[in-house]
Amino acid sequence: MSGWTHEELERIAAADELELASTRRDGSERKPVTIWVVRVGGDLYVRSVYGRRSAWFRGVQDRHEGRFRAGGVDADVRFVEVGAEDPVNDQIDDAYRGQDGRYPARYVDPTVSPEARAATVKLVPREAASRSRRGES
C-alpha cells in the first residue's frame, strides 16, 4: 500500500505538476521547484529532466525528504530513488507520454530519456497527519 488516499492520488494526478521543496541537512526547506508528477497505480513519481546533475535532484540527496503541494494536497514526503533498470520505469514512461497528449514530444521526450530515468524518485508520504487539504480545517 502506498499510503496515499484515493482522493489524494486523484487530485495530485489531475494537477499534473507539483511544487516540490526538498529539505536541507539543517532541516530548512529549499526553494520549491515546479515539476511534473505522474501516477502509476497507487504511487507517485517525479523525474529530473536534466538527470542526476539537476540542482533539485542533488538537493533530494541531502535528507531524502521534503514537502510538496499539488491539487490542493500538501504533503511531507520521503524521496525513494527508483533504479534506472527497475521495470516500473516503463510504466512511468508510459504515464509521462500519456499525459492526455497535452504536451508536445519536445517536452515529453527528455522526461523519458535514459538520463531522466536515472533520476526517478518515488514520493512516499511520511505520515498521514502531515497531509492537509487547503481550505479544510
C-alpha positions as CSV (number, residue, x, y, z in Angstrom):
1,M,0.0,0.0,0.0
2,S,1.3,3.4,-1.0
3,G,-0.1,5.4,1.9
4,W,-1.9,7.8,-0.3
5,T,-5.7,8.0,-0.2
6,H,-7.7,7.5,-3.4
7,E,-8.8,11.2,-3.3
8,E,-5.2,12.4,-2.8
9,L,-4.0,10.4,-5.8
10,E,-6.8,11.7,-8.0
11,R,-6.3,15.3,-7.0
12,I,-2.5,15.2,-7.4
13,A,-2.6,13.3,-10.7
14,A,-5.2,15.7,-12.1
15,A,-2.8,18.6,-11.3
16,D,0.0,17.2,-13.5
17,E,2.5,19.5,-11.8
18,L,3.5,20.0,-8.2
19,E,5.6,22.4,-6.2
20,L,8.4,20.4,-4.6
21,A,10.8,21.6,-1.9
22,S,13.5,19.3,-0.6
23,T,14.8,19.5,3.0
24,R,18.4,20.7,3.6
25,R,20.6,18.9,6.0
26,D,19.9,21.7,8.6
27,G,16.1,21.0,8.3
28,S,15.2,24.1,6.3
29,E,13.4,23.8,3.0
30,R,14.9,24.7,-0.3
31,K,13.1,27.0,-2.7
32,P,10.3,25.0,-4.4
33,V,10.5,23.8,-8.0
34,T,7.6,23.1,-10.3
35,I,7.8,19.6,-11.7
36,W,5.6,17.1,-13.5
37,V,4.2,14.3,-11.4
38,V,2.8,11.0,-12.6
39,R,0.7,8.3,-11.0
40,V,1.4,4.6,-11.5
41,G,-1.1,2.6,-9.7
42,G,-1.1,3.9,-6.1
43,D,2.3,5.6,-6.3
44,L,3.5,9.0,-7.4
45,Y,6.8,9.6,-9.2
46,V,8.8,12.6,-10.4
47,R,11.9,12.8,-12.6
48,S,14.6,15.2,-13.3
49,V,14.7,16.1,-17.0
50,Y,18.4,17.0,-16.5
51,G,19.2,13.8,-14.8
52,R,21.2,13.4,-11.6
53,R,23.1,16.7,-12.1
54,S,20.0,18.8,-11.7
55,A,20.1,21.1,-8.6
56,W,16.8,20.0,-7.3
57,F,17.7,16.3,-7.7
58,R,21.0,16.8,-5.9
59,G,19.0,18.6,-3.1
60,V,16.8,15.5,-2.7
61,Q,20.0,13.5,-1.9
62,D,20.7,15.6,1.3
63,R,18.0,14.1,3.5
64,H,15.7,12.2,1.1
65,E,12.7,14.2,2.4
66,G,10.7,17.3,1.7
67,R,7.3,18.7,1.0
68,F,5.1,19.2,-1.9
69,R,1.9,20.9,-2.9
70,A,-0.4,19.8,-5.8
71,G,-4.2,19.7,-6.4
72,G,-4.9,21.2,-3.0
73,V,-2.9,18.5,-1.2
74,D,0.1,19.5,0.9
75,A,2.3,16.6,2.0
76,D,5.5,15.8,3.8
77,V,7.3,13.1,1.8
78,R,10.3,10.8,1.7
79,F,12.1,10.6,-1.6
80,V,12.8,7.0,-2.6
81,E,15.1,6.6,-5.6
82,V,14.0,4.2,-8.4
83,G,16.8,2.4,-10.1
84,A,17.2,3.1,-13.8
85,E,16.7,-0.6,-14.6
86,D,13.6,-1.0,-12.4
87,P,10.7,-2.3,-14.5
88,V,8.4,0.3,-13.1
89,N,10.3,2.9,-15.3
90,D,8.5,1.5,-18.3
91,Q,5.1,2.3,-16.7
92,I,6.4,5.7,-15.6
93,D,7.5,6.4,-19.2
94,D,4.0,5.5,-20.4
95,A,2.4,7.7,-17.8
96,Y,4.6,10.7,-18.9
97,R,3.8,10.0,-22.6
98,G,0.1,9.6,-21.8
99,Q,-0.5,12.9,-20.0
100,D,-3.6,13.1,-22.2
101,G,-1.5,14.0,-25.2
102,R,-1.4,17.6,-23.8
103,Y,2.3,18.1,-24.1
104,P,4.4,18.1,-27.3
105,A,7.1,15.5,-27.8
106,R,9.8,18.1,-27.4
107,Y,8.8,18.4,-23.7
108,V,7.9,14.7,-23.0
109,D,10.9,13.1,-24.8
110,P,13.5,14.4,-22.4
111,T,11.4,13.2,-19.5
112,V,11.6,9.6,-20.7
113,S,15.3,9.7,-21.7
114,P,17.9,7.4,-20.1
115,E,19.3,10.4,-18.2
116,A,15.9,11.2,-16.7
117,R,15.1,7.6,-15.9
118,A,18.3,7.5,-13.8
119,A,16.8,10.4,-11.8
120,T,13.4,8.9,-10.9
121,V,12.0,9.4,-7.4
122,K,9.0,7.9,-5.8
123,L,7.1,10.2,-3.4
124,V,6.2,8.4,-0.2
125,P,4.1,10.1,2.4
126,R,5.9,10.5,5.7
127,E,2.7,10.3,7.8
128,A,-0.9,10.8,7.2
129,A,-1.1,13.6,9.8
130,S,1.4,15.6,7.7
131,R,-1.0,16.0,4.8
132,S,-3.8,18.5,4.6
133,R,-6.1,19.9,2.0
134,R,-6.2,23.7,1.5
135,G,-9.3,25.3,2.8
136,E,-10.1,22.5,5.3
137,S,-9.7,22.6,9.0
